[in-house]
Amino acid sequence: MDVSYFQQQGMSFVSIALAGVSIATVVTSYTIAVVRGDVQSIFPYISDTGGKPPESCVFGQLLNLTALLLLASAWIRYKQMEELRLKMTKAFGFWNKIGILIAICAALGLSVVANFQDKAVLVVHMIGACTAFIGFVIYAGIHTWISYKICPQFTSLAQCRFRLFLTISGIALVFSTYMAEIAASRQWEKHHVHNDTFQWNKEDGGYAAHLVSTFSEWFLGAAILTFFISYFSDFKKVVIELDMKPKSDPLDLTLENDEYDVAPLNL
């Protein structure tokens, strides 16, 4: 493969990296947690697979990287839409800015989930999880609307419909995740055999609702990641250039206060 091949791919490598890192995060932490017997094998909460060491170390490191890649994807999309802003309505530019602000908050929430395990600091962990899940679903809704606004000139109708499907699914899954979790927790309080919710099984109260909540959470996470990965074809059309300029006139060779002029760097 020559350099021209990679140039043709634009920023699509960010989507590939996001897919790879996110899959590695859940597969690695889940495998370690199940092998060690720290969680039940039938769909524990995603966070539970990284709730105890040593899997918590792997989970935290990789989830922080996932949050960074999600934010990078949102930023590239924001800059890409900014290029179209002058051709669109004022509302287009406004919602594009709102979208990136929400994405920043959601990525920060995901980082909180990575660094504050539910077993150690449950309240902080739950605040981070709610911020991440709800924030990214709202972001998806905004950029689904934006996708329709630039269709068919800059994106296909199939992509718009796919993103709409993911957004609607995300909204439904947010409700099913948290409503089922509340119901399961209430039944757990009334009756449970195990003292650790990480070992929640059919012998404990609220197990059916617990499974609804955990399944919903896994599918919600998959829907959010798939939405961002759907930018793959769009990112092929984008390149990032770094433009560095001297601090002062490059012909002025006078050094003052021990400060050196910065030479331009062409990348």
C-alpha positions in Angstrom: 0.0 0.0 0.0 1.4 3.4 -1.0 0.8 6.8 0.7 -2.0 7.7 -1.8 -4.1 4.8 -0.5 -4.1 6.1 3.1 -4.7 9.7 1.8 -7.9 8.4 0.1 -9.1 7.0 3.4 -9.3 10.5 5.0 -10.2 10.3 8.7 -12.1 7.0 8.4 -9.3 5.4 10.5 -10.9 7.1 13.5 -14.1 5.0 13.0 -12.0 1.8 12.6 -10.1 2.6 15.8 -13.3 3.3 17.7 -14.8 -0.1 16.6 -11.6 -1.9 17.5 -11.0 -0.3 20.9 -14.7 -0.5 22.0 -14.9 -4.2 21.1 -11.6 -4.9 22.9 -12.9 -3.1 26.0 -16.0 -5.2 26.5 -14.6 -8.5 25.3 -11.5 -8.3 27.5 -13.1 -7.1 30.7 -16.0 -9.5 30.3 -13.8 -12.5 29.7 -11.6 -11.8 32.7 -14.5 -11.1 35.0 -16.4 -14.3 33.9 -13.3 -16.5 34.1 -12.5 -15.2 37.6 -16.1 -15.7 38.7 -16.6 -12.0 39.5 -19.8 -11.7 37.5 -22.5 -14.0 36.1 -21.9 -15.0 32.5 -25.4 -14.2 31.3 -25.2 -10.5 30.4 -24.1 -8.6 33.5 -24.1 -4.8 33.4 -21.3 -3.5 31.2 -19.9 -1.7 34.2 -20.0 -4.8 36.4 -17.4 -6.5 34.1 -15.0 -3.8 35.1 -16.1 -3.4 38.7 -13.3 -5.4 40.4 -9.6 -5.7 39.9 -7.8 -6.7 37.8 -10.5 -6.4 35.0 -11.3 -2.9 36.4 -7.8 -1.7 35.3 -8.2 -2.9 31.8 -11.8 -1.7 31.6 -10.9 1.8 32.8 -7.9 2.2 30.5 -9.7 1.1 27.4 -13.0 2.9 28.2 -11.1 6.1 28.6 -9.6 5.6 25.1 -13.1 4.8 23.8 -14.4 8.1 25.2 -11.5 9.9 23.6 -12.3 8.3 20.2 -16.0 9.1 20.5 -15.1 12.7 21.2 -12.7 12.8 18.3 -15.4 11.4 16.0 -17.9 14.1 17.2 -15.3 16.8 16.7 -14.5 15.7 13.2 -18.2 15.6 12.4 -18.7 19.0 13.9 -15.9 20.6 11.8 -17.2 18.8 8.7 -20.6 20.2 9.2 -19.2 23.7 9.9 -17.9 23.7 6.3 -21.5 23.4 5.1 -22.9 26.0 7.6 -22.9 28.9 5.2 -24.9 26.9 2.7 -27.6 26.0 5.3 -30.0 27.8 7.6 -28.9 29.4 10.9 -30.6 26.6 12.8 -28.2 24.1 11.1 -25.2 25.9 12.6 -26.9 26.3 16.0 -27.7 22.6 16.4 -24.3 21.6 15.1 -22.8 23.6 18.0 -25.2 22.2 20.5 -24.3 18.7 19.3 -20.6 19.1 20.0 -21.3 20.5 23.4 -23.5 17.6 24.3 -20.9 15.2 22.9 -18.2 16.7 25.1 -20.4 16.3 28.2 -21.3 12.7 27.2 -17.6 11.8 26.6 -16.7 13.2 30.0 -19.5 11.1 31.6 -18.1 8.0 29.9 -14.7 8.9 31.4 -16.3 9.1 34.8 -17.8 5.6 34.3 -14.3 4.4 33.5 -12.6 6.0 36.5 -15.3 5.6 39.2 -16.3 1.9 39.4 -19.9 1.2 40.6 -18.5 -1.0 43.4 -16.5 1.8 44.8 -18.5 5.1 44.2 -21.9 4.1 42.9 -23.5 7.6 42.9 -20.7 9.2 40.9 -20.6 6.2 38.6 -24.4 6.4 37.9 -24.2 10.1 37.2 -21.5 9.5 34.7 -23.4 6.6 33.1 -26.7 8.6 32.7 -24.8 11.6 31.3 -23.0 9.3 28.8 -26.0 7.3 27.6 -28.6 10.1 27.6 -26.1 12.6 26.2 -25.0 10.4 23.3 -28.7 9.5 22.4 -29.5 13.2 22.3 -26.4 13.8 20.1 -27.6 11.0 17.8 -31.0 12.7 17.5 -29.4 16.0 16.6 -27.1 14.6 14.0 -29.9 12.4 12.5 -31.7 15.7 11.8 -28.6 17.2 10.4 -28.1 14.1 8.2 -31.5 14.6 6.7 -30.8 18.3 6.1 -27.7 17.5 3.9 -29.4 14.6 2.1 -29.0 13.6 -0.7 -26.1 16.0 -1.6 -23.7 15.0 1.1 -25.2 11.8 2.5 -27.5 9.0 1.3 -31.1 8.5 2.3 -30.2 5.0 3.5 -27.7 6.4 6.0 -30.3 8.9 7.2 -32.8 6.1 7.8 -30.3 3.9 9.5 -29.3 6.7 11.9 -32.9 7.4 12.6 -33.5 3.7 13.4 -30.5 3.8 15.8 -31.7 7.0 17.4 -35.2 5.7 18.0 -33.8 2.4 19.3 -31.5 4.3 21.6 -34.4 6.3 23.1 -36.4 3.1 23.7 -33.4 1.3 25.2 -32.6 4.2 27.6 -36.1 3.9 29.0 -36.0 0.1 29.2 -32.6 0.1 30.8 -33.4 2.4 33.7 -37.0 1.5 34.2 -36.2 -2.2 34.4 -33.3 -1.4 36.7 -35.5 0.4 39.1 -38.0 -2.4 39.1 -35.3 -5.1 39.6 -33.7 -3.2 42.5 -37.0 -2.9 44.3 -37.6 -6.7 44.0 -34.0 -7.4 45.0 -34.5 -5.4 48.2 -37.5 -7.6 49.1 -35.8 -10.9 48.4 -32.3 -12.0 47.5 -30.1 -15.0 48.2 -26.8 -13.5 47.2 -25.4 -10.4 48.9 -23.5 -9.2 45.8 -25.5 -7.9 42.9 -22.6 -8.9 40.6 -23.8 -12.5 41.3 -27.5 -11.7 40.6 -29.3 -14.9 39.3 -32.7 -16.5 39.1 -32.7 -17.3 42.8 -32.8 -13.6 43.6 -35.8 -11.3 43.4 -36.1 -9.2 40.2 -33.9 -11.4 38.1 -36.2 -11.2 35.0 -36.3 -7.4 35.2 -32.5 -7.4 35.8 -32.0 -9.2 32.6 -34.2 -6.8 30.7 -32.1 -4.0 32.0 -28.7 -5.5 31.3 -29.8 -6.7 27.8 -31.1 -3.2 27.1 -27.8 -1.6 28.3 -25.7 -3.8 26.0 -27.9 -3.0 23.0 -27.9 0.7 23.9 -24.1 0.7 24.0 -24.0 -1.1 20.6 -26.5 1.4 19.1 -24.5 4.4 20.2 -21.2 3.0 18.9 -22.8 1.9 15.6 -24.1 5.4 15.1 -20.6 6.9 15.4 -19.1 4.2 13.3 -21.6 5.0 10.6 -19.5 8.2 10.0 -16.9 5.9 8.3 -17.9 6.8 4.8 -18.3 10.5 5.6 -14.9 10.6 7.2 -13.3 9.3 4.0 -14.1 12.8 2.6 -12.3 14.6 5.4 -8.6 15.4 5.9 -7.1 17.4 8.8 -4.2 19.8 8.1 -2.0 21.4 10.6 -1.1 25.0 9.8 1.7 26.4 11.9 2.8 30.0 11.6 5.7 32.0 13.1 5.0 34.1 16.2 6.5 37.2 14.5 7.8 38.3 11.1 10.1 35.5 9.9 12.5 38.2 8.5 12.9 39.7 11.9 15.9 37.9 13.4 16.0 40.1 16.6 15.8 38.0 19.7 14.1 39.7 22.6 13.7 38.4 26.2 15.4 35.1 25.2 12.4 34.2 23.0 13.1 32.5 19.7 11.0 32.9 16.6 9.1 29.7 15.7 9.9 28.5 12.2 7.0 27.5 10.0 6.4 23.8 9.6 4.9 22.4 6.5 3.0 19.1 7.0 
